[in-house]
Amino acid sequence: MKLKFSHIDILVGNLEEACAYYARLFNAQISKTLVWQRDGLHVRYAVVRWDDERFMLVQPISGNLKELMDSKGEGTIYRHCYTTPDIEAAYDELVAMGVQPENENGKALARDNLSSPSGTRIIWLPKKFGNFSIELLEEQELEKFLVEAFA
């Protein structure tokens, strides 16, 4: 499976405060504020980028990420995200290895249901080691999403 590191996701209690801090600290660009809401998971988030670096700040409103922040605290890095040129091929490779891709709520994800509220096609690996999550995104769709997020 061909993968390239994309970014990490970090939980924050106040999205605007965190964005302002990193904009000042790194002279970073901040995307518009985005919302992800599906099946009980509701978050506000923004992308922080400078040079070739980027990460997502995620303010949970409800769902499993709110529970995680309530238990582990603000600043928790909970996900590493990678891109792949072909998300369906990655899905097939995982299934062939006996790994069932999941959605953001930890439920089995069907190959024909890879779309997300952000418009990109995404799969998650099952959490095998605590709360650590790995997300795979289709590279071309992520790049399109980022252009729109910073427009």
Residue pairs with C-beta under 8 A, 6 or more apart in sequence:
1 84
1 89
1 90
1 93
1 94
2 84
2 85
3 82
3 83
3 84
3 90
3 136
4 82
4 83
4 84
4 139
5 80
5 81
5 82
6 54
6 81
6 82
6 83
6 137
6 142
7 47
7 54
7 55
7 56
7 81
8 55
8 56
8 77
8 79
8 80
8 81
9 45
9 55
9 56
9 58
9 77
9 78
9 79
9 81
9 135
10 18
10 55
10 56
10 57
10 58
10 75
10 76
10 77
10 78
11 58
11 59
11 60
11 65
11 68
11 69
11 72
11 73
11 74
11 75
11 76
11 78
12 18
12 57
12 58
12 59
12 74
12 75
13 59
13 69
13 74
14 59
15 33
15 44
15 45
15 46
15 57
15 59
18 57
18 59
19 30
19 46
19 48
19 57
22 28
22 30
22 48
22 57
23 29
23 30
23 48
26 48
26 50
26 53
27 50
28 48
28 49
28 50
29 48
29 49
29 50
29 150
30 46
30 47
30 48
31 46
31 47
31 48
31 49
31 146
31 149
31 150
32 46
32 149
32 150
32 151
33 44
33 45
33 46
34 44
34 45
34 46
34 118
34 149
35 42
35 43
35 44
35 45
35 117
36 42
36 43
36 45
36 104
36 116
36 117
36 118
37 43
37 117
38 104
38 105
38 116
38 117
39 63
39 103
39 104
39 105
39 107
40 62
40 63
40 64
40 105
41 62
41 63
41 64
41 65
41 104
41 105
42 60
42 61
42 62
42 63
43 58
43 59
43 60
43 61
43 63
43 65
44 58
44 59
44 61
45 56
45 57
45 58
45 59
46 56
46 57
47 54
47 55
47 56
47 146
47 149
47 150
48 54
48 55
48 56
48 57
49 146
49 150
54 146
56 81
58 65
60 66
60 68
60 69
63 105
64 105
64 106
65 78
68 76
68 78
68 131
69 76
72 78
72 131
76 131
78 131
78 132
78 133
79 132
79 133
79 134
79 135
80 132
80 133
80 134
80 135
81 134
81 135
81 136
81 137
82 134
82 135
82 136
82 137
83 136
83 137
83 138
83 139
83 142
84 90
84 136
84 137
84 138
84 139
85 138
85 139
85 140
86 138
87 114
87 121
87 122
87 123
87 136
87 137
87 138
88 111
88 114
90 123
90 136
91 101
91 111
91 114
91 123
92 111
94 100
94 101
94 123
94 125
95 101
95 111
99 125
99 126
100 108
100 109
100 126
101 108
101 109
101 123
101 124
101 125
102 108
102 109
102 123
102 124
102 125
102 126
103 109
103 113
103 124
104 116
104 122
104 124
106 124
106 126
106 127
109 123
109 124
114 121
114 122
114 123
115 121
116 122
118 145
119 141
119 144
119 145
120 137
120 138
120 141
120 142
120 144
120 145
121 137
121 138
121 141
122 135
122 136
122 137
122 138
123 135
123 136
124 133
124 134
124 135
124 136
125 133
125 134
125 135
125 136
127 133
